[in-house]
């Protein structure tokens, strides 16, 4: 048996498999995750991944070519893309990435069965609509999503459980783990609590943009500026061909990666620029301190988010047991030094598989069939100020277990409606109202003894709480969905 | 999540869960607001001896707060401090 996991990322996506002994990531020829880029050319099937990314600059502005990037961040939008006159929904576009991951694994990793079902990871802030759209995308690619798991939880599982030695006493362990995930498109920092075989989020912070791709842009502008100054070229008249710009961006990206390992790197491009029949080559040395001075502000901002998370969780840095650095951008030495200073060198784990650990964790979760569980209970406020708990914390969020039918009687029908007030609470703090459903009931006073409200609560496959409530007045129930259930992962 | 400064009160009590009746559901009348209980069961509420059998002290207080005072002509619940 093999469990599959998919990290459907904003910038990169990757699938992984776990067979009970070892994890395998289905990376590309360069041992990297696949860029989440889709390249449509007329009626031919789209090209996805690195091949598409490498051609963005060359063909982006050329007629007959359309590139779509960061589809994940647009997944909940209802607008359609216009692909050469054919409308396509976001999930139809996203399905191309799932299809590519499936077909690429089938072609290049022949020892594994075809990916038919997988655990898919999502950011903490993704709501039910976004999860539902991702499920539709995967289903178009004929992949059934077993369950959705939050990315930081998958990272923790990928780290803790990939090595058999770290399984010891996992049920007894209580730890605060800071997952610092800084990739190409987003920065997501999450404080995860490991408590008796459960993982749940304590606090989270982050930002879109200002990540790896943004740093590539900063470094590219720096290289161009320096080139213009060296050659004495007027910046207003300076134009480089799109193909060359694409090559430069590639070079810059590899140089940036290089600078995480070495103190110096160089960028070389022949025939980089031509002006009045004269051709210029680009050759520039960049050292780490130059690059770090360009991104210093962003690193400070990221450390500000770390402070915020600790403040929100009312914890000191000394109370954090481990810090996991994942995503390519978190390999930048300046950031690592800052994290070392805050938490101490021994607590910081620089994962060698930082790009694939999320997919690997998802594959492990899929193999063992671990399920998400409810962290904050779902309660109903009652007329006597008490609360009835529909689903207690710890409830496994599967459609066949998380369902309940509750019949209520009404205590006052003068307003012609019954108020179903759905609340939640965490650590027995004050109840917070999540939703109020007004169910029409008879306004005839003496009907109060007959009036009943039948409410059906169930959690669907996309971890959305569906509530249907019906009184005596209307045949059709009032229906609502709650998309922001707080859920964790139970794994031991 | 909906946020509102308005403190809404529920007007529901649980009768059964997945077809299993909960304890005390039959005492529906004891969960009515006092003024509403008086509208539904006026004779029981007005009789001092009977109302203590059927209603909670909270309901009786709520009911009494709705009675119009014969002196000040308002539902003063005795706060006007005059005597009939």
Interface residues (C-beta under 8 A of the other chain):
Chain A: X380 X381 X382 X383 X384 X388 X404 X405 X406 X407 X408 X409 X410 X411 X412 X413 X414 X418 X419 X420 X421 X432 X433 X434 X435 X436 X445 X446 X448 X449 X452 X453 X484
Chain B: X1 X2 X3 X4 X8 X9 X10 X11 X12 X13 X14 X15 X16 X17 X18 X19 X25 X28 X31 X32 X33 X36 X39 X40
